[in-house]
């Protein structure tokens, strides 16, 4: 009985460690250059450069869609270790 309890505890610890490793897939950034748009066209989010989408064969429209990073309306930045999209309101000056 005692052996079974010890095996159960070890199994629970192993499963917990494995699950924690699987759940922490978010890649953190250190500087703004670590971050890139998460979508190929009309991006609204940013991800770590290691998770960048492959936009090789993607063709986007040339419109400047509001609420996106199109046409200088926004940019990617590293804020508190997370890649964030900074999207400015129309007509607002973007300071880099």
SULNOR-V275388 format. One line per field, one symbol per residue. phi: phi as a letter, one per 30 degrees, with the letter a starting at -180 (. if undefined). burial: I if it has 24 or more other C-alpha atoms within 12 Angstrom, else O. Layout:
phi->???
burial->???
This chain:
phi->.ddddddddddddddddddddddccdcdccbeddcbedbdchdbbbbdedcdddceccccdcdcddibdehidaacbcbhibdbdccddeiddccc
burial->OOOOOOOOOOOOOOOOOOOOOOOOOOOIIOOIOIIIIIIIIIIIIIIIIOOOOOOOOOOOOOOOOOOIIIOIIIIIIIOOOIIIIIIOOOOOOOOO
